[in-house]
């Protein structure tokens, strides 16, 4: 035994090393025995975002933005995304709120500590932030039917059943000024994550890091009613749009009840 090791291997050091070693063994035993999931496995969409229909009730698709550059995709870090504009066919095209910009970004697996939101991204691209606050909006739609457990049963335009986590959506509302003229605008967003709706990135991280869940996903649903600067008018316009669009969006995301029951994702047969 060298002199250096003799000096290090004191009784307190050996006791601490033993405790640390036993702690690691104990942690591994807990993880194996109680199905504790520290690292999350990715879970795929039930259907691709680009298969979202071109019509949600009275809302008709006008356009779809092309894919981002590889550099921007790397920064975003999304596993899937889509950006479209929908037109409310009940309104004239130039009316405020007649056009809705919809951006959806889907993430899965162990979450990054940075979750991109408009308050950061818009300002980074030159917008002037004015006010951001959280509002809870209640969705009303003839497509919705309340369930005893508080969730909502809905159907897609194609008649497929889908589960909505809640009629209550925690909507983050962000007012900003864009362009050289400082034109006022309002963007809203929220997250669908592991079968729940969330309004803050902190809540998303807390939920998807739940060690009881093997899988994790979070999906940012961002809406911008074009030409609407007034906060409450924007919220009402978005609320009505989500009532029509959300069943189709949720049909793309993993059904968390199926995930918890072990029926999704479908596991390959063992030969």
N, C-alpha and C positions, 0 to 999 in steps of 0.2 A: 504494500500500500504506500503510495507516495506521500510525501509530507503535506502537499497541498490537499489531497483527498482526506488525509487524517484531520486536517484543520477544519474542513467543511463538514465532515461526517460526525458532527456533534449530536448528542441525544435530541436536542430540540429540532435540529434539521431532519434527522431520521424520522422523528415523530410526525413532523409536518408533511414529509414526503409520503409517509405511509397513509396518512389521512387523505392526501390528495389522490393517491393511487386507488384507495378504497372508494373514494367519491366518484372517480371515473367509472369504476366497475359498477357501482350502484346506479349511476345515471344510465349506463348502457342497459342494465337489467330493467330499470323502470321503463325505458323507451321500448325495449323488446316485449316486456310483459303487459304493459298497459296501452300499447298502441299510441304512444306519444309521437307526434310528427313535428319535428323541428323544421326540417326542410320540406317544402311543399312540392308536390308533383303537379305538372301542368295538366290541364284538362281542355280538350278541344271544344270548339263551338259545335252546337248540334247541326247548324247549317251555316254556310258562309255568309258574311255580311253583305256581299254583293248580290245575294239572292233576296234581299229585302225587296218587297214588291214596289213597283213604280207608282202605286196609288194606295193611300191610306184614307179611306172614306172620301171626303171631298178634296183631299190633298193629292195633287198630281205632280210627279217628278218633272222638274225642268232641266236639271243638269246634274252631272257627277264630275267632281274634280279628278284629274289624273293622279296616278300614284306619286308620292313624294320622291325626292331624290334619295339615293342610298344614304347619303350623309345625314339628311334630316330624319330618315327612318331610324338610323342608328341612335340618334339623340332621343327620338320619341320612345323607342323601345317597345312599341306595341306589337303583339303577335298578329293582329288584324286591325284594319281601320277602314273607314269609308267617310266621305264628305259629299253630301248632296244638297240640292235645293229643291224644295217642294212648293207648289203654288196652291193656295186656297182658291179653288175654282168658284167659290161664292163671291169673291171679291174681284175688283178690277186690278190689273197687274201693277199699276202704280200706287195703289193704296198702301198706307203703312201697315206692315204685318201681313200683307198678301203673300209674300215670299218668306219661307222659313228655311234657314240654313241649318242643316243637321250634320253634326260630326259625331261619330262613334269610334271609340278606340278600345280594343280588347286586350287585356293583359292576363297572363296566367303563370303559375309556378311561384317560386319564392319571390316576394315583391322587392323591387328596388326601393331604396329609401327616398328617392325623388319621384313624386307623382306630379306630372305636368298639369297645370291648371291655367285658365285664362288670365288670372291676376298676375301671373308671372310671365307667361308666354306672350300675351298681347303687348304688355309693357316692353318686353325685350325687343319687340318688333316696331316700337315707336309710338304705341298708343299711350294716352295720358289717362291713368286710372283716376276715377272719381269717388266711387263708393261701392263697397261689397258687403252684402249681408245675406243671412240665411232666412228663407221663408218656407213654411210648410204649406203646400198646396194640396187640395183634395181633388182627385180626378173623378169626373162623372162621365159615364159612357154607357150607351145601351149594350155594349159588348161585355160589360162587367156584371158579375153576380157574386155577392158577398158569400163567403164561407163561414161556418161557425168558428173556425180557428183564427179568424181575422184576415186571412189571405183572400185573394179575389180570383175567382175562376173567370176566364175570358176565352174568346175564340178568335182565331185569325180570320182574315178574309176568305181563306180556303176552307174554313170550318174546323181547323185543328184546335183541340183544347190546349190551353196554356195557363200557367199559374202566374199571377201578379203578386209580388210580396205584400203589397198594401195599396190602398187608395191614397194614403198620405205619402207625399213625396217631399223630402227635404231638399228644396231647390236653392242653390247658391245663385244670387243675382248680382251681376257686376256691371256697373255703369262706367263707360269710358268714352274718351274722345279720340276719333281716328282721322287719319289723313292730315294734309297741310292745313285744311280749313277747320280742323277740330270738330268734325261732325259728330254729334252725340249718338251713342248706340248703347244697346243693352244686350248682354249675353248671359245665358243661364246654363247651369250644368248640375248634374248629380251623378252618383255612382250606383250601379247595381253590382253587388259583391257578395259572393257566396249565398245567394238567395235572399238578400236584404237590400234595401235602399239606404244609401248613406249620403250625407251632405258635406262631409269634411274628409280631408285626406287622413287626419288622425284616426277617425273612426274606421276608415278603410283598413289602415295598417293594423289596428287592434283586432279587427274581425278576421282578416286573412292570416294573421299570425296565430290564431287559435290552435293550440297544439293538439286538439282533439280531431282536427280535420286533416285528412290525407292530401286533399286537393285545395287549390286556391285559385280564384279568378276575381278580377275586378274590371268593370267596364265603365268608362266615362261616356255619358250621354250629354252632349252639348248642343244647345239650340240658340239661334240668333234670329229673332224676327226682324227682317230687313226694314229699315226706315222707322223703327219704333224706339224713341228715346225715353219716353215716360216709363218709369219702373213698373207701376201697377198695370199699365196697358200691356207691357211686355209679358208680365207674369200671366195675365189672363189669356193672352194669345198663345203662349207656350202651353199653358194648362189644357186648353182645348185641343191643341195639336197632339200632345202626349196621349190624350184620351183615345185618339184614333191610331197613333203610331206605336204605342207601347206594347200591345199584344204581339205585333209583328217583330219588334225588337227582342222581346223576351223569348219568342219562339226560336231565336238564333242562339241564345245563351243556354248554358247547361241548366237543366231542371234540378234544382238543389234537393228537392224531395227524392228524386230518382237517384241522385248521387249518394245521399245519406242512407238510402235503402240498399245501396250496392248494385243497382241496376244500370247505372251509367257512371263512367263509360263502360261499354260492353267489353268484357274481358275475353281474350282469345281462349278457345277451347284447349284443354290439356289433353294431349294424345297419350 
